Amino acid sequence: MDMYAIVGLIVAGVVLLGGLIIVGMRGDTGENPLEKRLAEYGDRDLPQSLEELELSLSMQERVIIPMYKALANFAIRFTPENQIETVRRQIELAGKSQSMEPTTFFGQRIALTLALGVGAFIVFFMVADWGATKGVLGTVGGAALGYYLPMLQLQGQISRRKDGIVKDLPNALDLLTICVEAGLGFEQAMGKVYEKWDNDLAMAFGRVLQEIQLGKRRSEALRGMSHNMDVPDVTSFVAALVQAEQLGVSIAKILRIQSDQMRVKRRQRAQEKAQQAPVKMLFPMVLLIFPSIWLVLLGPSVIIMLESGVMGGF
């Protein structure tokens, strides 16, 4: 059975490679692909009925996407409300609130659970033939991996977003300080950061500006930004700005102080990571590098001693 699986994989790889070679060897006809595609749509007749309109859609739009949405709606119907709110909060922290809903997340979770569970069942029962106990354990493990994989991916996105915000915040504060000291207002300075950069922090500043233009108070918009990020440095920065606004303190002075503090924190984080490097390198060295060195240095000596009969008693 293993031999058949290997032959099937080899045939599939050859077919895929041949398809890629055929696609790559297509000659350039010199035509603009965009104009050609538009011409095809221009020459196409309008559908005369609802059935023709549905058949004009692709297989993905007609079958796969509706099935996926139905699966997601079925999953969220039996999900507790507090879990839905927790997932919505995680999506906000990941910065995906504009492109992802809790229904999408639960749909991905169920789809991956079924896909990896069925795939593990096929591999462990039909291909590998591990037996009933090992096969069931492997199938359950594959389904569990599919269930937790979307949450792990979401947690990774949250971690990367927070790290990016922490790295970009000192530079953003420097630019804010320069703009405010040059005579611009705080909102105009945030607009400059939003115009110059394309990262999560700049997008958050742009969202604050939009909320202020819609009539929201600046302090409330800034607190909302801090809540959506959940980064301690941003929270302290927003708290200082709100307090300065309430007490009538100069914004430029507060920004200068915050900028200096953020640069000091960034330097301290770099020093902390540099001090943690030897400890993190210890386990790879002990488990991977040292055994290889011992094998290279002591291997020939052990072979010579075995051939000479010195270690014959062992």
C-alpha positions as CSV (number, residue, x, y, z in Angstrom):
1,M,0.0,0.0,0.0
2,D,2.9,2.3,0.7
3,M,4.4,1.7,-2.7
4,Y,1.1,2.7,-4.4
5,A,1.0,5.9,-2.4
6,I,4.6,6.7,-3.4
7,V,3.8,6.0,-7.0
8,G,0.7,8.2,-6.9
9,L,2.6,11.1,-5.3
10,I,5.3,10.8,-8.0
11,V,2.7,10.8,-10.8
12,A,1.0,13.8,-9.3
13,G,4.3,15.7,-9.0
14,V,5.2,14.9,-12.6
15,V,1.8,16.1,-13.8
16,L,2.1,19.3,-11.8
17,L,5.6,19.9,-13.0
18,G,4.5,19.3,-16.6
19,G,1.6,21.7,-16.2
20,L,4.0,24.4,-14.8
21,I,6.4,23.9,-17.7
22,I,3.6,24.2,-20.3
23,V,2.3,27.4,-18.7
24,G,5.9,28.8,-18.4
25,M,6.7,28.0,-22.1
26,R,3.7,29.9,-23.4
27,G,5.0,32.6,-25.8
28,D,4.4,36.3,-25.4
29,T,2.0,37.3,-28.1
30,G,2.6,41.0,-27.5
31,E,-1.1,41.6,-26.6
32,N,-2.2,43.5,-23.5
33,P,-3.9,40.9,-21.3
34,L,-6.1,43.5,-19.7
35,E,-7.4,44.8,-23.0
36,K,-7.9,41.2,-24.2
37,R,-9.9,40.3,-21.1
38,L,-12.0,43.5,-21.4
39,A,-12.7,42.7,-25.1
40,E,-13.9,39.2,-24.1
41,Y,-16.4,40.7,-21.6
42,G,-17.4,43.4,-24.2
43,D,-18.2,40.7,-26.8
44,R,-20.1,38.6,-24.4
45,D,-23.9,38.8,-24.5
46,L,-25.9,39.8,-21.5
47,P,-27.6,36.9,-19.7
48,Q,-31.2,36.5,-20.6
49,S,-32.4,34.7,-17.5
50,L,-31.5,34.0,-13.9
51,E,-30.2,30.6,-14.8
52,E,-27.8,32.0,-17.4
53,L,-26.6,34.6,-14.8
54,E,-25.8,31.9,-12.3
55,L,-24.1,29.7,-14.8
56,S,-21.9,32.6,-15.9
57,L,-20.4,32.7,-12.4
58,S,-17.4,30.5,-11.5
59,M,-17.5,27.3,-9.6
60,Q,-16.1,29.0,-6.5
61,E,-18.8,31.7,-6.5
62,R,-21.6,29.3,-7.2
63,V,-20.8,26.4,-4.9
64,I,-17.8,26.8,-2.6
65,I,-18.4,30.2,-1.2
66,P,-22.1,29.6,-0.4
67,M,-21.3,26.3,1.3
68,Y,-18.6,28.0,3.3
69,K,-21.0,30.7,4.4
70,A,-23.6,28.2,5.3
71,L,-21.1,26.2,7.4
72,A,-20.0,29.4,9.2
73,N,-23.5,30.4,10.0
74,F,-24.3,26.9,11.3
75,A,-21.2,27.0,13.5
76,I,-21.9,30.5,15.0
77,R,-25.5,29.5,15.7
78,F,-24.4,27.0,18.3
79,T,-21.4,29.1,19.7
80,P,-21.8,30.9,23.0
81,E,-22.0,34.7,22.9
82,N,-19.0,35.2,25.2
83,Q,-16.9,33.1,22.9
84,I,-18.0,35.1,19.9
85,E,-17.1,38.4,21.7
86,T,-13.7,37.0,22.6
87,V,-13.0,36.1,19.0
88,R,-14.2,39.5,17.8
89,R,-11.8,41.1,20.4
90,Q,-9.0,39.0,19.1
91,I,-9.8,40.0,15.5
92,E,-9.7,43.7,16.5
93,L,-6.3,43.2,18.2
94,A,-5.0,41.5,15.1
95,G,-6.1,44.5,13.0
96,K,-8.5,42.4,10.8
97,S,-11.8,43.9,11.9
98,Q,-12.4,45.4,8.5
99,S,-11.7,42.1,6.5
100,M,-12.8,39.4,8.9
101,E,-15.9,38.6,11.0
102,P,-16.3,36.0,13.7
103,T,-18.4,33.9,11.3
104,T,-15.4,33.8,8.9
105,F,-13.1,32.6,11.8
106,F,-15.5,29.9,12.9
107,G,-16.0,28.8,9.3
108,Q,-12.2,28.5,8.9
109,R,-12.0,26.5,12.1
110,I,-14.7,24.0,11.1
111,A,-13.4,23.7,7.5
112,L,-9.8,23.0,8.7
113,T,-11.0,20.6,11.4
114,L,-13.0,18.5,8.8
115,A,-10.2,18.7,6.2
116,L,-7.3,17.7,8.4
117,G,-9.4,15.1,10.2
118,V,-10.4,13.5,6.9
119,G,-6.9,13.8,5.6
120,A,-5.4,12.2,8.7
121,F,-8.0,9.4,8.5
122,I,-7.0,8.7,4.9
123,V,-3.3,8.7,5.6
124,F,-3.4,6.7,8.8
125,F,-6.0,4.1,7.9
126,M,-5.7,3.7,4.1
127,V,-2.1,4.7,3.3
128,A,0.0,4.0,6.4
129,D,-2.2,1.3,7.9
130,W,-1.2,2.0,11.5
131,G,-3.9,0.0,13.1
132,A,-7.1,1.0,14.8
133,T,-5.7,2.6,18.0
134,K,-2.9,4.6,16.3
135,G,-5.2,5.5,13.4
136,V,-7.9,6.9,15.7
137,L,-5.3,8.9,17.7
138,G,-3.8,10.2,14.5
139,T,-7.2,11.2,13.2
140,V,-8.1,13.0,16.4
141,G,-4.7,14.7,16.4
142,G,-5.3,16.0,12.9
143,A,-8.8,17.2,13.7
144,A,-7.5,18.9,16.8
145,L,-4.7,20.6,14.8
146,G,-7.3,21.9,12.4
147,Y,-9.4,23.2,15.3
148,Y,-6.6,25.1,17.0
149,L,-4.7,26.2,13.9
150,P,-6.8,29.3,13.1
151,M,-6.5,30.5,16.7
152,L,-2.7,30.0,16.7
153,Q,-2.6,32.0,13.4
154,L,-4.7,34.8,14.9
155,Q,-2.5,34.9,18.0
156,G,0.6,35.1,15.8
157,Q,-0.9,38.0,13.9
158,I,-1.7,39.8,17.2
159,S,1.9,39.3,18.4
160,R,3.4,40.6,15.1
161,R,1.1,43.6,15.1
162,K,2.0,44.5,18.7
163,D,5.7,44.1,18.0
164,G,5.4,46.3,14.9
165,I,3.5,49.0,16.8
166,V,6.1,49.0,19.6
167,K,8.9,49.4,17.0
168,D,7.2,52.1,15.0
169,L,6.0,54.2,18.0
170,P,9.3,56.0,18.8
171,N,9.7,57.1,15.2
172,A,6.1,58.2,15.0
173,L,6.5,60.3,18.2
174,D,9.6,61.9,16.8
175,L,7.7,62.9,13.6
176,L,4.8,64.2,15.7
177,T,7.1,66.2,17.9
178,I,8.8,67.8,14.9
179,C,5.5,68.7,13.3
180,V,4.0,70.2,16.4
181,E,7.1,72.2,17.2
182,A,7.1,73.5,13.7
183,G,3.7,75.0,14.2
184,L,1.2,72.3,13.1
185,G,-1.7,71.2,15.2
186,F,-1.8,67.7,16.8
187,E,-4.4,66.5,14.2
188,Q,-2.4,67.8,11.3
189,A,0.7,66.1,12.8
190,M,-1.1,62.8,13.0
191,G,-2.2,63.4,9.4
192,K,1.5,63.7,8.4
193,V,2.3,60.4,10.0
194,Y,-0.7,58.8,8.2
195,E,0.5,60.3,4.9
196,K,4.2,59.3,5.2
197,W,3.9,55.8,6.5
198,D,2.0,52.6,5.7
199,N,1.9,50.5,8.8
200,D,-0.5,49.6,11.6
201,L,0.2,52.6,13.7
202,A,-0.3,55.0,10.8
203,M,-3.5,53.3,9.9
204,A,-4.7,53.7,13.5
205,F,-3.8,57.4,13.4
206,G,-5.8,57.7,10.2
207,R,-8.8,56.1,11.9
208,V,-8.6,58.5,14.8
209,L,-8.6,61.4,12.4
210,Q,-11.7,60.0,10.6
211,E,-13.5,59.6,13.9
212,I,-12.6,63.2,14.9
213,Q,-14.0,64.5,11.6
214,L,-17.2,62.6,12.3
215,G,-17.7,64.5,15.5
216,K,-16.0,62.3,18.1
217,R,-14.0,63.9,20.8
218,R,-10.2,63.6,20.4
219,S,-9.7,62.0,23.9
220,E,-12.4,59.4,23.1
221,A,-10.9,58.6,19.7
222,L,-7.4,58.2,21.3
223,R,-8.8,55.9,24.0
224,G,-10.5,53.8,21.4
225,M,-7.2,53.5,19.5
226,S,-5.4,52.4,22.7
227,H,-8.2,49.9,23.4
228,N,-7.9,48.4,19.9
229,M,-4.2,48.0,20.2
230,D,-3.7,46.9,23.8
231,V,-0.1,48.0,23.8
232,P,1.2,49.4,27.1
233,D,3.4,52.0,25.4
234,V,0.4,53.3,23.4
235,T,-1.8,53.3,26.5
236,S,0.7,55.4,28.5
237,F,1.1,57.8,25.5
238,V,-2.6,58.2,25.1
239,A,-3.0,58.7,28.9
240,A,-0.4,61.5,28.9
241,L,-2.0,63.2,25.9
242,V,-5.5,63.1,27.5
243,Q,-4.1,64.4,30.8
244,A,-2.2,67.2,29.1
245,E,-5.4,68.2,27.2
246,Q,-7.4,68.2,30.5
247,L,-4.8,70.3,32.4
248,G,-3.9,72.6,29.5
249,V,-0.3,71.5,29.3
250,S,1.6,72.1,26.1
251,I,1.3,69.2,23.6
252,A,4.7,69.8,22.2
253,K,6.3,69.4,25.6
254,I,4.4,66.2,26.3
255,L,5.4,64.8,22.9
256,R,9.0,65.6,23.5
257,I,9.0,63.8,26.9
258,Q,7.2,60.8,25.5
259,S,9.5,60.6,22.5
260,D,12.6,60.6,24.8
261,Q,11.0,57.9,27.0
262,M,10.1,55.7,24.1
263,R,13.7,55.9,22.7
264,V,15.0,54.9,26.1
265,K,12.6,52.0,26.3
266,R,13.6,50.8,22.8
267,R,17.2,50.9,23.8
268,Q,16.4,48.9,26.9
269,R,14.5,46.3,25.0
270,A,17.4,45.9,22.6
271,Q,19.8,45.4,25.5
272,E,17.4,42.9,27.1
273,K,17.2,40.8,24.0
274,A,21.0,40.9,23.6
275,Q,21.3,39.6,27.1
276,Q,18.8,36.8,26.5
277,A,20.6,35.7,23.3
278,P,23.2,33.4,25.1
279,V,20.5,31.6,27.1
280,K,18.4,31.0,23.9
281,M,21.4,29.8,22.1
282,L,22.3,27.3,24.8
283,F,19.7,24.6,23.9
284,P,20.4,24.5,20.2
285,M,24.1,24.3,20.9
286,V,23.7,21.5,23.4
287,L,21.2,19.5,21.3
288,L,22.5,20.1,17.8
289,I,26.0,21.6,17.6
290,F,27.8,19.8,20.4
291,P,26.8,16.3,19.4
292,S,28.0,17.0,15.8
293,I,31.3,18.3,17.1
294,W,31.7,15.3,19.4
295,L,30.9,12.9,16.6
296,V,33.5,14.5,14.3
297,L,36.2,14.7,16.9
298,L,35.7,11.4,18.8
299,G,34.2,9.3,16.0
300,P,37.5,8.3,14.3
301,S,39.1,7.6,17.7
302,V,36.3,5.3,18.7
303,I,36.5,3.5,15.4
304,I,40.3,3.0,15.7
305,M,39.9,1.7,19.3
306,L,37.2,-0.7,18.1
307,E,39.3,-2.1,15.3
308,S,42.4,-2.4,17.6
309,G,40.4,-4.5,20.1
310,V,41.0,-2.2,23.0
311,M,37.3,-1.9,23.6
312,G,36.6,-5.5,22.9
313,G,35.5,-6.2,26.4
314,F,32.8,-3.6,26.1
